[in-house]
Amino acid sequence: MTARLATFTQGGTLKYGAVTDDGIVDLSARYGGDYPTLREAIAHHALQRLIDAAANQPADFALDDVTLRPPIPSPEKIICIGVNYPDRNAEYKDGQDAPKFPSMFMRTPRSFVGHGAPLVRPKASTQLDYEGEVVLVIGKAGRHIAERDALDHIAALTLCNEGTIRDWVRHAKFNVTQGKNFDSTGSLGPWIVPYTDESQIADIRLTTHVNGELRQDDRTSRLMFGFRYLLSYISTFTTLVPGDVIVTGTPTGAGARFDPPRYLVPGDVIEIEADGIGTLRNGVIDEE
C-alpha cells in the first residue's frame, strides 16, 4: 500500500499520523517533540522514519473519528500555477498562442479546508467553481535550482481543489488574487504521499467528478510546464523552503467553461482523484 501521512484534529487537538486500512496511527503522540507538525518532519527529512514507525502498529483512531486538515499546517508559501494543461489555453478563446512562461498566483492557508470539510460558497458570489490539481510539497530548500536537480527538492505529493470565485477573478485589470482567496473555498489533502522517483509523477491521471459526473480528465505527462521546469522557474525569484506547496494547474472542464456555466451549489460533492495519491472529497455549503 502507498504510504500516507495526514494532519488531523481529534478532541480539538491538531495531530498527524499514518493512514492505514484500519484508521490512523497517531505519530504526533510519539514524535511530536521532534517534529511538532508534518512541516517540521519534512524539513528534517523524517517522512520515512515516520512511515517505518507506523508499520505494523494498531490504529489509534478510526478515520471517522477524526477531522482531516490540510496536510501542511501554515506553509510559508502556497504557489498556484494557472493554464498548465494544453486544452486549457484554448478554453479562453482569446486567439493567443500558448504562453511562453507560466502564470501564477499565491493563496493563503485560510482559503483551504481539508478532506471531508465543506467548501463555503460566499455571500459575495454564487460563482464558486472547482479545479482539480496535483500538488508538489517541497522537501529541500533551494534558490536558482537547475532543472536537472529540481525533483530532488520534492518531499511529497497531495491534491488540491483550487476553488475559485469566478466573477471576483475579474474585478481588477490584471490580478486574480481576490477570486482565489475567499475563506474555505478550496481544499488540500486528503494526505501526503512521499515522493520516490520521477516515474511516480511522470504520467499521473487526474480526474474531477461532481456528483459522480466526470468533469475533468487529463494526465501530468501533458503539462505545458513540467514539474522540473516549474521548480526551476519559481526558484529563480523566490527561495523554496520545506513545506512550501506548489499547486500545478488544472485540466479543462471547470464549471465556468460550460455554456451555460455549471457553478457549484450547496449539496454538491466534488471528488478529485489521482493515480497513486488518492481521492480528495468535499461538499458545498453556503456561508452563514
FIKOLGU-255031 format. One record per residue: residue in one letter; x, y, z of N, C-alpha, C, O in turn. Coordinates in steps of 0.2 Angstrom, whole numbers, padded with zeros to 4 digits, always signed. Atoms other than C-alpha are relative to their C-alpha. Example, Ala and Ser with C-alpha at 12.3 -4.5 7.8 and 13.67 -1.06 7.14 Angstrom:
REM residues 2
a+0004-0006+0000+0062-0022+0039+0004+0006+0000+0009+0005+0003;s-0004-0006-0001+0068-0005+0036-0004+0005+0003-0001+0011+0004;
//
This chain:
REM residues 288
m+0004-0006+0000+0000+0000+0000+0004+0006+0000+0010+0006+0003;t-0004-0007+0001+0006+0018-0004+0000+0003+0007-0006+0003+0011;a-0001-0003-0006+0012+0026+0012-0004+0007+0000-0003+0011-0005;r+0004-0006-0001+0000+0040+0018+0001+0004+0006+0000+0000+0012;l+0000-0004-0006+0003+0054+0031-0005+0006+0000-0005+0009-0005;a+0005-0005-0001-0011+0065+0037+0001+0005+0006+0003+0003+0011;t+0001-0004-0006-0014+0080+0048-0007+0000+0002-0011+0000-0003;f+0007+0001-0002-0030+0079+0058-0001+0003+0007+0004+0005+0011;t+0002-0002-0007-0039+0086+0073-0004-0006+0003-0008-0009+0000;q+0003+0005-0004-0045+0074+0087-0001+0003+0007+0004+0005+0010;g+0001-0003-0007-0053+0081+0103+0002+0007+0000+0004+0009+0005;g-0002-0007+0000-0049+0098+0097+0008+0002+0000+0010+0007+0000;t-0007-0001+0000-0030+0095+0096+0002-0002-0007+0000-0007-0010;l-0003+0001+0006-0020+0096+0080+0005-0006+0000+0010-0005+0005;k-0004+0005+0000-0011+0080+0076+0002-0002-0007+0000+0000-0011;y-0001+0003+0007-0003+0070+0062+0002-0008+0001+0003-0010+0007;g-0001+0008-0001-0001+0051+0059+0000-0003-0007-0001+0000-0012;a+0000+0004+0006+0000+0037+0046-0007-0003-0001-0010-0005+0004;v+0006+0003+0002-0016+0032+0037+0001-0007-0002+0004-0009-0006;t+0000+0007+0001-0019+0013+0037-0007-0002-0002-0012+0002-0002;d+0007+0002+0001-0033+0002+0032-0005+0000+0006-0011+0000+0005;d+0004+0000-0006-0039+0002+0050-0001+0007+0003-0005+0007+0007;g+0001-0006-0003-0038+0020+0054+0007+0004-0001+0010+0004-0006;i-0006-0004+0000-0024+0032+0059+0004-0002+0006+0002-0002+0012;v-0005+0001-0005-0008+0028+0069+0002+0007+0002+0005+0011-0002;d-0002-0007-0003-0005+0044+0080+0007+0000+0001+0010-0002+0006;l-0007-0001+0000+0013+0048+0076+0002+0007+0004+0008+0007+0007;s-0001-0006-0004+0012+0065+0084+0001-0001+0008+0005+0002+0011;a-0001+0002-0007+0010+0057+0101+0007-0003+0001+0009-0003+0007;r-0006+0003-0001+0026+0048+0098+0006+0004-0002+0012+0004+0001;y-0006-0004+0003+0037+0061+0088-0002+0007+0001+0002+0011-0002;g+0002-0007+0000+0028+0077+0092+0006+0005+0003+0006+0011+0001;g-0005-0004-0003+0043+0083+0102+0006+0001-0005+0009+0007-0004;d-0005-0001+0006+0055+0081+0087-0003+0004-0005+0000+0008-0008;y+0003-0003+0006+0043+0086+0074-0007+0002+0002-0012-0002+0002;p+0006-0002-0002+0028+0097+0080-0006-0001-0005-0011-0003-0003;t+0005+0001+0005+0019+0095+0063+0004-0003-0006+0010-0004-0005;l-0003+0003+0006+0022+0087+0046+0005+0005-0003+0010+0003-0007;r-0005-0005+0003+0031+0103+0041+0007-0001+0002+0011-0001-0001;e-0007+0001-0003+0045+0100+0053+0003-0007-0002+0009-0007-0003;a-0003+0006+0002+0046+0082+0049+0003+0000-0007+0008-0003-0009;i-0003+0000+0006+0048+0086+0031+0007+0004+0000+0011+0002-0004;a-0006-0004+0000+0061+0099+0035+0006-0004+0003+0012-0003+0001;h-0005+0004-0002+0071+0086+0044+0001-0007-0004+0004-0012-0001;h-0001+0006+0005+0069+0073+0030-0002-0006+0004+0001-0012+0004;a+0002+0005-0005+0060+0062+0043-0007-0004-0003-0009-0008+0001;l+0006+0003+0002+0045+0056+0032+0001-0008+0001-0004-0011+0003;q-0001+0008+0000+0052+0038+0030+0001-0002+0007-0002-0008+0009;r+0000+0003-0007+0056+0037+0049-0007+0000+0003-0008-0005+0006;l+0007+0000-0002+0038+0041+0052-0004-0006-0003-0008-0010+0001;i+0003+0006+0003+0032+0028+0040+0002-0006+0003-0002-0011+0004;d-0003+0006-0003+0043+0015+0047-0002-0001+0007-0004-0007+0009;a+0003+0000-0006+0037+0019+0064-0007-0003+0001-0009-0006+0006;a+0007+0002+0000+0019+0016+0060-0001-0007-0003-0006-0010-0002;a+0001+0007+0003+0022-0001+0051-0002-0005+0006+0001-0005+0011;n+0002+0005-0005+0013-0015+0060-0003+0003+0007-0004-0001+0011;q+0003-0003-0006+0006-0003+0073-0008+0000+0000-0010+0002-0006;p+0008-0001+0000-0013-0003+0078-0002+0007-0001+0002+0011+0001;a+0003-0007+0001-0023+0012+0073-0002+0003+0007-0005-0001+0011;d+0002-0003-0006-0026+0024+0087-0007+0003+0000-0010+0004+0004;f+0006-0003+0001-0041+0032+0079-0003-0003-0006+0001-0004-0011;a+0003+0001+0007-0054+0027+0066+0000+0006-0004-0001+0012-0001;l+0000-0006+0005-0054+0039+0051-0007+0004+0001-0007+0010+0001;d+0006-0004-0001-0072+0043+0055+0000+0004+0007-0005+0008+0008;d+0000-0003-0006-0067+0049+0072+0004+0006+0000+0005+0009+0006;v-0005-0005+0001-0055+0062+0066-0003+0005-0005-0006+0003-0010;t+0001-0005+0006-0056+0078+0055+0006+0001-0003+0011+0004+0000;l-0007-0002+0003-0043+0079+0042+0000+0007-0002-0005+0010-0004;r-0001-0007+0001-0035+0095+0039+0005+0001-0006+0008-0005-0008;p-0005-0001+0005-0024+0102+0025+0007-0003+0003+0009-0001+0009;p-0006+0004-0003-0008+0091+0027+0006+0004+0003+0009+0002+0008;i-0006-0004-0002+0005+0105+0029-0003+0006+0004-0006+0011+0000;p+0002-0005-0004+0000+0117+0043+0004+0007-0001+0010+0006-0001;s-0004-0006+0001+0005+0135+0039+0006+0000-0004+0011+0002-0002;p-0006+0000+0005+0016+0133+0024+0002+0007-0001-0002+0012-0001;e-0002-0007+0001+0027+0148+0021-0003+0003-0007-0005+0009-0007;k+0002-0003+0006+0021+0149+0003-0005-0006-0003-0004-0012-0003;i+0004+0004+0004+0006+0142-0007+0000+0003-0007-0003+0008-0008;i+0000-0003+0007+0010+0145-0026-0004-0004-0005-0003-0010-0005;c+0005+0003+0005-0003+0141-0039+0002+0001-0007+0003+0007-0009;i-0001-0001+0007+0000+0138-0057-0006+0000-0004-0011-0004-0003;g+0006-0001+0004-0013+0144-0070+0001-0003-0007+0007-0002-0009;v+0000+0002+0008-0017+0137-0088+0007-0004-0001+0011-0002-0005;n-0006+0005+0000-0004+0122-0087-0002-0006-0004+0003-0010-0005;y+0002+0006+0004-0014+0109-0097-0001+0003-0007-0005+0008-0008;p+0001-0003+0006-0014+0112-0116-0007+0002-0002-0008+0007-0006;d+0007-0002+0002-0033+0112-0119-0002+0006+0004-0007+0009+0002;r+0003-0006-0004-0035+0125-0105+0002+0007-0004-0003+0011-0003;n-0002-0006+0004-0026+0138-0116-0006+0002-0005-0008+0007-0006;a+0005-0001+0006-0039+0135-0130-0007+0002+0003-0011+0005+0000;e+0006-0002-0003-0053+0137-0117-0002+0007+0000-0007+0010+0001;y+0001-0007-0001-0050+0155-0115-0003+0004-0007-0005+0010-0006;k+0003-0003+0007-0055+0158-0134+0002+0007-0001-0001+0011-0003;d-0002-0006+0002-0044+0173-0135+0005+0001-0006+0008+0006-0007;g-0004+0000+0006-0034+0168-0150+0007+0000+0001+0011+0001-0003;q-0008-0001-0001-0017+0169-0141+0003-0007+0000+0000-0012+0002;d-0004+0006+0000-0004+0156-0143+0001-0002+0007+0000+0002+0012;a-0002+0003-0007+0002+0145-0128+0005+0005+0003+0009+0007-0001;p-0005-0005-0004+0011+0156-0115+0007-0003+0000+0008-0009+0000;k-0008+0001+0000+0030+0157-0115+0002-0002+0007+0006-0006+0008;f-0001+0001-0007+0030+0157-0096-0006-0002+0004-0012+0000+0002;p+0006+0002-0004+0018+0150-0083-0003+0006+0004+0001+0010+0006;s+0004-0005-0004+0005+0161-0075+0000-0003+0007+0000-0009+0008;m+0000+0003-0007+0005+0160-0056-0003+0005+0005-0003+0011+0003;f+0003-0004-0005-0003+0167-0040+0001-0003+0006+0002-0009+0007;m-0001+0003-0007-0002+0165-0021-0007-0001+0003-0012+0003+0001;r+0006+0001-0004-0015+0158-0010+0001+0000+0008+0007-0002+0009;t-0001+0000-0007-0017+0160+0009-0003-0007+0003-0007-0010+0000;p+0002+0007-0003-0019+0144+0020-0007+0000+0002-0010-0005+0002;r+0007-0001-0003-0036+0151+0027-0005-0002-0006-0011-0003-0005;s+0005+0001+0006-0043+0149+0009-0001-0008-0001-0005-0009-0005;f+0001+0007+0001-0042+0130+0011-0002-0004+0006-0001-0002+0012;v+0003+0005-0005-0051+0116+0021+0004-0007-0002+0007-0007-0007;g-0003+0007+0002-0046+0098+0022-0005-0005-0003-0011-0003-0004;h+0005+0005+0003-0054+0082+0015-0006-0001+0005-0005-0001+0011;g+0007+0001-0004-0072+0080+0020-0003+0006+0003-0009+0005+0004;a+0003-0007-0003-0075+0098+0026-0003+0003-0006-0001+0002-0012;p+0004-0004+0006-0087+0108+0015+0004+0006-0002+0007+0010+0002;l-0002-0006+0003-0081+0121+0003-0006+0005+0002-0012+0003+0002;v+0005-0005-0002-0090+0138+0008-0001+0004-0006+0003+0008-0008;r+0002-0005+0005-0099+0147-0006-0002+0007+0004-0006+0007+0008;p+0001-0006-0004-0098+0165+0000-0006+0004-0002-0009+0003-0007;k+0006-0004+0001-0111+0178+0002+0001+0005-0006-0004+0007-0009;a-0002-0005+0005-0102+0189-0011-0002-0002-0007-0002+0002-0012;s+0001+0003+0007-0105+0177-0026-0003-0007+0000-0002-0010+0005;t+0003+0007+0001-0114+0162-0032+0005-0004-0005+0003-0010-0007;q-0005+0003+0005-0099+0158-0044+0006-0004+0003+0011-0003+0001;l-0005+0005-0003-0090+0145-0034+0002-0005-0005-0003-0009-0007;d-0002+0005+0005-0080+0134-0046+0005-0005+0003+0008-0003+0008;y-0005+0005-0002-0069+0118-0044+0006+0000-0005+0005+0002-0011;e-0005+0001+0004-0052+0115-0051+0005-0005+0003+0008-0004+0009;g-0004+0006-0002-0043+0098-0048+0007+0001-0002+0008+0002-0008;e-0007-0001+0002-0024+0099-0047+0004-0005+0005+0002-0007+0010;v-0005+0003-0003-0009+0089-0042+0004+0005+0004+0006+0010+0001;v-0004-0005-0004+0002+0097-0028+0006-0003+0001+0007-0009+0003;l-0006+0002-0002+0020+0096-0025+0002+0003+0007+0000+0009+0007;v-0002-0003-0007+0026+0098-0007+0008+0000+0000+0011-0005-0001;i-0007-0001+0000+0044+0105-0006+0003-0003+0006+0001-0003+0012;g-0003+0003-0006+0056+0095+0005+0007+0003+0001+0010+0002+0007;k-0007-0002-0001+0073+0103+0002+0000+0008-0002-0002+0009-0008;a-0001-0007+0002+0077+0122+0002+0004+0001-0007+0008-0003-0008;g-0004-0001+0006+0083+0129-0014-0001+0007-0004-0007+0009-0004;r+0001-0006+0004+0086+0145-0025+0004-0001-0006+0009-0004-0006;h-0003+0001+0006+0091+0145-0043+0001-0007-0001+0007-0009-0003;i-0001+0007+0001+0088+0127-0044+0000-0002-0008-0004+0000-0012;a-0001+0003+0007+0094+0118-0060-0006-0005-0002-0008-0009+0003;e+0005+0005+0001+0080+0108-0069+0002-0007+0001-0001-0011+0003;r-0002+0007-0001+0091+0093-0068+0000-0002+0007-0001-0008+0009;d+0000+0002-0007+0091+0094-0049-0007+0001+0003-0008+0000+0009;a+0006-0002-0003+0073+0100-0047-0004-0005+0004-0006-0003+0009;l+0004+0005-0004+0065+0084-0042+0002-0002+0006-0001-0005+0011;d-0003+0002-0007+0077+0081-0028-0003+0005+0006-0002+0003+0011;h+0003-0005-0005+0068+0096-0019-0007-0002+0002-0010+0002+0006;i+0007+0002-0001+0051+0087-0019+0000-0005+0006+0004-0010+0006;a+0001+0005-0006+0046+0078-0002-0006-0004-0001-0006-0010+0001;a+0006+0004+0000+0028+0073-0006-0005+0003-0005-0004+0008-0008;l+0005-0002+0004+0013+0074-0016-0007+0000+0003-0008-0003+0008;t+0007+0000-0003-0005+0079-0012-0005+0002-0006-0003+0003-0011;l+0005-0002+0005-0021+0085-0021-0003+0007+0003-0003+0008+0008;c+0003-0007-0001-0030+0102-0022-0006+0000-0004-0006-0001-0010;n+0006-0003+0003-0047+0108-0026+0001+0007+0000-0001+0010+0006;e-0002-0007+0000-0042+0125-0031-0006+0005-0001-0006+0008-0006;g+0006-0004+0000-0059+0133-0028+0001+0007-0002+0005+0010+0001;t+0000-0006+0003-0062+0149-0037-0006+0004+0000-0011+0001-0002;i+0006-0004+0001-0074+0163-0036+0000+0004-0007+0004+0009-0007;r-0002-0002+0007-0075+0167-0055-0001+0007-0001+0003+0010-0004;d+0001-0007+0001-0083+0184-0055+0005+0005+0004+0007+0010+0001;w-0005-0004-0004-0070+0190-0042+0007-0001-0003+0011+0003-0001;v-0007+0000+0004-0055+0185-0053+0000+0005-0005+0005+0006-0008;r+0000-0005+0005-0061+0198-0065-0001+0007+0003-0003+0012-0001;h+0001-0007-0003-0063+0213-0053+0005+0005-0002+0004+0011-0002;a-0006-0004+0001-0046+0220-0057+0002-0001-0007+0000-0006-0010;k-0002+0000+0007-0037+0223-0074+0005-0006-0001+0004-0010-0006;f-0005+0005+0001-0023+0211-0071+0001-0006+0005+0003-0011+0004;n-0001+0005-0006-0024+0201-0054-0006-0004+0001-0012-0002+0000;v+0005+0005-0002-0034+0186-0049-0001-0001+0008-0004-0006+0010;t-0001+0001-0008-0030+0187-0030-0006-0001+0003-0007-0006+0007;q+0006+0000-0004-0047+0191-0024-0004-0006-0001-0006-0010+0004;g+0004+0006+0002-0056+0177-0033+0003-0007+0002+0000-0012+0002;k-0004+0006-0002-0043+0164-0027+0001-0001+0008+0004-0006+0010;n-0002+0000-0007-0043+0168-0008-0006+0001+0005-0004+0003+0010;f+0005+0000-0005-0060+0168-0001+0001-0006+0005+0003-0011+0003;d-0001+0005-0005-0060+0159+0015-0004-0007-0001-0009-0007-0004;s+0003+0007+0001-0063+0140+0014-0004-0002-0006-0009-0005-0007;t+0002+0001+0007-0066+0140-0005+0003-0006-0003+0001-0008-0008;g-0004+0005+0003-0053+0127-0009+0002-0006+0005+0000-0005+0011;s-0002+0005-0005-0046+0111-0001+0006-0003-0002+0008-0003-0008;l-0006+0003+0001-0030+0102+0001+0000-0007+0004-0003-0007+0009;g+0000+0007-0003-0027+0083+0005-0001-0006-0005+0000-0005-0011;p+0002+0001-0007-0033+0071+0010+0006-0001+0004+0006-0001+0010;w-0006+0001-0004-0015+0067+0015+0006+0001-0005+0005+0003-0011;i-0006+0000+0005+0003+0067+0008+0003-0007-0001+0002-0011+0003;v-0003+0006+0002+0011+0053-0001+0008+0002-0002+0009+0006-0006;p-0007-0001+0001+0030+0053+0000+0002-0001-0007+0000-0006-0011;y-0003+0001+0007+0039+0056-0017+0006-0005+0000+0010-0005+0005;t-0005+0005+0001+0050+0042-0023+0005+0001-0006+0011+0002-0005;d-0004-0001+0006+0056+0045-0041-0005+0003-0005-0011+0003-0004;e+0003-0003+0005+0051+0053-0057-0006-0004-0003-0011-0002-0005;s+0005+0004+0003+0041+0038-0063-0007+0001+0004-0012-0001+0001;q+0006-0001-0004+0029+0042-0049-0005+0005-0002-0011+0005-0001;i+0003-0007+0002+0024+0059-0056+0000+0001-0008-0004+0006-0010;a-0001-0001+0007+0028+0057-0075-0007+0000-0004-0008+0004-0008;d+0007+0001+0004+0010+0052-0081-0006-0002+0005-0009-0007+0004;i+0005+0000-0005-0002+0054-0066-0007+0001-0004-0007+0007-0007;r+0006-0002+0002-0020+0053-0072-0004+0004+0006-0004+0001+0011;l+0003-0005-0004-0030+0067-0064-0007+0001-0002-0008+0003-0008;t+0007-0001+0001-0049+0067-0063-0004+0004+0005-0002+0004+0011;t+0005-0003-0004-0063+0078-0056-0007-0003-0002-0009-0002-0007;h+0008+0002+0001-0081+0071-0053-0004+0005+0004-0002+0007+0010;v+0005-0004-0004-0095+0082-0047-0007-0004+0000-0010-0005-0006;n+0006+0004-0001-0110+0072-0040+0001-0006-0005-0004-0008-0008;g-0001+0006+0004-0102+0057-0049+0001+0001-0007+0003-0004-0011;e-0001-0001+0007-0101+0065-0066+0007+0002-0002+0010+0007+0002;l-0007-0002+0002-0084+0066-0074+0000+0007-0004-0003+0008-0009;r-0001-0007+0002-0079+0084-0077+0007+0002-0003+0008+0005-0008;q-0007-0002+0002-0060+0085-0079+0004-0007+0000+0003-0011+0004;d-0004+0006+0001-0048+0071-0085+0006+0001-0004+0005+0003-0010;d-0006-0001+0004-0030+0073-0090+0006-0003+0003+0005-0007+0008;r-0005+0003-0002-0013+0067-0087+0006+0005+0001+0007+0010-0003;t-0006-0005-0001+0003+0076-0080+0005-0001-0005+0009+0004-0006;s-0005+0001+0006+0013+0069-0095-0002+0006-0005+0003+0007-0009;r+0002-0005+0005+0004+0083-0105+0000+0007+0003-0001+0012-0001;l-0001-0007-0003+0008+0098-0094+0004+0004-0005+0009+0002-0008;m-0004-0005+0004+0014+0113-0104+0007+0002+0004+0012+0002+0001;f-0006-0001-0004+0026+0117-0090+0001-0005+0005-0003-0006+0010;g-0001+0006-0004+0033+0101-0082+0002+0002+0007+0004+0008+0009;f-0002-0001-0007+0037+0099-0063+0007+0002+0000+0009+0007+0004;r-0007-0002-0001+0056+0101-0066+0000+0007-0002+0004+0011+0001;y+0000-0007+0002+0053+0117-0076-0003+0005+0006+0000+0010+0007;l+0003-0004-0005+0041+0124-0063+0004+0002+0006+0005+0007+0008;l-0005-0001-0006+0053+0122-0048+0006+0004-0002+0008+0008+0002;s-0005-0004+0002+0067+0129-0058-0002+0007-0001+0001+0012+0002;y+0003-0007+0002+0057+0144-0064-0002+0004+0007+0000+0009+0008;i+0002-0004-0006+0049+0148-0047+0006+0002+0005+0006+0007+0008;s-0006-0001-0004+0066+0146-0038+0004+0006-0003+0009+0008+0001;t-0004-0006+0002+0073+0160-0049-0002+0006+0004+0002+0011+0005;f+0002-0006-0003+0063+0173-0040-0001-0001+0008-0002+0004+0011;t+0001+0001-0007+0060+0165-0023+0003-0006+0003+0004-0011-0001;t-0003+0006-0003+0068+0153-0011-0005-0005+0002-0009-0003+0006;l+0005+0005-0002+0058+0137-0010+0003-0003+0007+0009-0004+0008;v-0002+0003-0006+0058+0130+0008-0004-0006+0002-0010-0007-0001;p+0004+0006-0002+0052+0114+0016-0007+0002+0002-0008+0006+0006;g+0007-0001-0002+0033+0113+0017-0003+0005-0005-0009+0005-0005;d+0003-0004+0005+0030+0125+0003-0004-0004-0005-0003-0010-0006;v+0005+0004+0004+0015+0120-0008+0000+0003-0007-0001+0009-0008;i+0001-0002+0007+0015+0121-0027-0005-0004-0003-0005-0010-0004;v+0006+0003+0003-0002+0118-0035+0001+0001-0008+0002+0007-0010;t-0003+0001+0007+0002+0113-0053-0004+0002-0006-0002+0001-0011;g+0005-0002+0005-0013+0118-0063-0005-0005-0001-0005-0011+0001;t+0006+0004+0001-0030+0111-0068-0001-0001-0007+0000+0003-0012;p+0002+0002+0007-0036+0102-0084-0006+0004-0002-0009+0008+0002;t+0006-0003+0003-0050+0108-0095-0006-0003+0004-0006-0009+0006;g+0006+0003-0002-0068+0106-0089-0003+0003+0007-0007+0000+0010;a+0002-0003-0005-0070+0118-0075-0007+0003-0001-0009+0003-0007;g+0007-0002+0001-0088+0124-0072-0001+0006-0004-0006+0007-0008;a+0001-0006+0003-0086+0141-0079+0001-0001-0008-0002+0004-0012;r-0001+0001+0007-0081+0134-0096-0006-0004-0004-0006-0005-0010;f+0007+0002+0003-0099+0126-0099-0004+0006-0002-0003+0011+0000;d+0004-0005+0002-0112+0135-0108-0007-0003+0001-0009-0007-0003;p-0002-0005-0004-0121+0140-0098+0005-0003+0006+0005-0009+0006;p-0005+0002-0005-0108+0139-0083-0004-0005+0005-0010-0004+0006;r+0003+0005-0005-0111+0125-0070+0004+0001+0006+0009-0003+0008;y-0004-0002-0006-0105+0133-0054-0003-0005+0006-0008-0008+0005;l+0002+0004-0005-0106+0123-0038-0005+0003+0005-0006+0009+0005;v+0005-0002-0005-0121+0124-0026+0000-0004+0006+0003-0010+0006;p+0000+0004-0006-0124+0118-0009-0003-0007-0001-0008-0008-0004;g+0002+0007+0001-0126+0099-0008+0004-0003-0005+0004-0010-0005;d-0004+0003+0004-0114+0096-0022+0006-0004+0003+0008-0002+0009;v-0006+0004-0003-0100+0083-0019+0005+0000-0006+0004-0002-0012;i-0005+0000+0005-0083+0086-0028+0005-0005+0002+0007-0005+0008;e-0005+0005-0001-0070+0072-0030+0005+0001-0004+0005+0000-0010;i-0006-0001+0004-0053+0075-0036+0004-0006+0002+0006-0008+0007;e-0004+0006-0001-0043+0059-0039+0006-0001-0004+0006+0002-0010;a-0006+0000+0004-0026+0055-0045+0004-0007+0002+0004-0009+0008;d-0004+0006+0000-0016+0039-0048+0005+0000+0006+0009+0005+0006;g-0006+0001-0005-0005+0034-0033-0001+0005+0006+0004+0005+0010;i+0000-0005-0005-0011+0049-0022-0007-0002+0004-0006-0002+0010;g+0007+0001-0003-0030+0046-0018-0005+0004-0002-0005+0006-0008;t+0006-0004+0002-0046+0055-0018-0002+0005+0005-0002+0004+0011;l+0002-0006-0004-0050+0072-0011-0007+0002-0001-0009+0004-0007;r+0007-0001+0000-0068+0074-0007-0003+0005+0004-0001+0006+0010;n+0003-0005-0004-0078+0089-0002-0007+0002-0002-0009+0001-0008;g+0006-0002+0002-0096+0095-0001+0000+0008-0001+0005+0011-0001;v+0001-0007+0001-0103+0113-0003-0005+0002+0005-0010-0001+0005;i+0005-0003-0004-0112+0124+0009+0000+0008-0001+0005+0010-0004;d+0000-0007+0001-0117+0142+0009+0003+0003+0007+0003+0001+0012;e-0003-0004-0005-0108+0155+0020-0006+0002+0005-0011+0004+0003;e+0005-0002-0005-0118+0158+0036-0001+0008+0000-0005+0010+0004;
//
